[in-house]
């Protein structure tokens, strides 16, 4: 009996020691568990940065995956309320910048490659890469120069914030690729590039459009994902990254060209505003009808189904 009691006592002591040893390990595990941040508990997310933004890379499609495709060019008027998030604030206010101010800063620092706007084609190679000093001179943007402190042979171009023409960029051209994905049997849209357009009056007082440069969308993904914009006039916290704004197609743009054998835009074969508007509507309908047309019943099946229905109707009358 005494031996049994001794064994029980020893067992209890061993269990107690094990529990005491386990407690610090449990506290350590709890401390290592990520705790919800203040932003997460209040529902307010911190502004994305280059470090914490996850940028989905564009899915490379092999030719055998695409059975149909068409390039669509749109003009985004930033005076349109749907596109206004890309414009405001017109000039940097110390806390926020509009899309063109972001692009201009990245191009000036050599962190973003942009390419010449060519009439009727888009070529993204070193031959047509835009040089920052040429951009400044071509579009009459004031600047000062000084030798680069790291390399005196190089020149640094200094543009005052007030001289960045972000308030004059009131249009964007955007190039979309509409394609039929064979794997999913669905029509998809992918943004290929976009182009800021400077709108200003010339010496005669006539308003002119000056396309500045093409920005390949894939090359700008990191920049667009790292910066947010306001999407609502009623809620200052209703923000979205510029990347999401584009890939979710939150913008609204009128078609000015759809790829064709003659490489013409609508204005080349439509002369009046009424004709242009009618052609834009026709092209939009044509694109969206492609999606519906994927699921149209083949004509042979329609005939067979109608034939079967007539036979059933005759059989029911005989009864």
HELIX and SHEET records of a PDB file:
HELIX    1   1 UNK A    2  UNK A   32  1                                  31    
HELIX    2   2 UNK A   38  UNK A   42  1                                   5    
HELIX    3   3 UNK A   63  UNK A   65  5                                   3    
HELIX    4   4 UNK A   84  UNK A   86  5                                   3    
HELIX    5   5 UNK A   99  UNK A  108  1                                  10    
HELIX    6   6 UNK A  126  UNK A  128  5                                   3    
HELIX    7   7 UNK A  132  UNK A  138  1                                   7    
HELIX    8   8 UNK A  161  UNK A  163  5                                   3    
HELIX    9   9 UNK A  165  UNK A  167  5                                   3    
HELIX   10  10 UNK A  218  UNK A  220  5                                   3    
HELIX   11  11 UNK A  221  UNK A  225  1                                   5    
HELIX   12  12 UNK A  242  UNK A  247  1                                   6    
HELIX   13  13 UNK A  266  UNK A  269  1                                   4    
HELIX   14  14 UNK A  273  UNK A  293  1                                  21    
HELIX   15  15 UNK A  299  UNK A  318  1                                  20    
SHEET    1   A 5 UNK A 207  UNK A 216  0                                        
SHEET    2   A 5 UNK A 186  UNK A 201 -1                                        
SHEET    3   A 5 UNK A 169  UNK A 181 -1                                        
SHEET    4   A 5 UNK A  66  UNK A  77 -1                                        
SHEET    5   A 5 UNK A 254  UNK A 258 -1                                        
SHEET    1   B 2 UNK A 144  UNK A 147  0                                        
SHEET    2   B 2 UNK A 155  UNK A 158 -1                                        
SHEET    1   C 2 UNK A 228  UNK A 230  0                                        
SHEET    2   C 2 UNK A 239  UNK A 241 -1                                        
END                                                                             
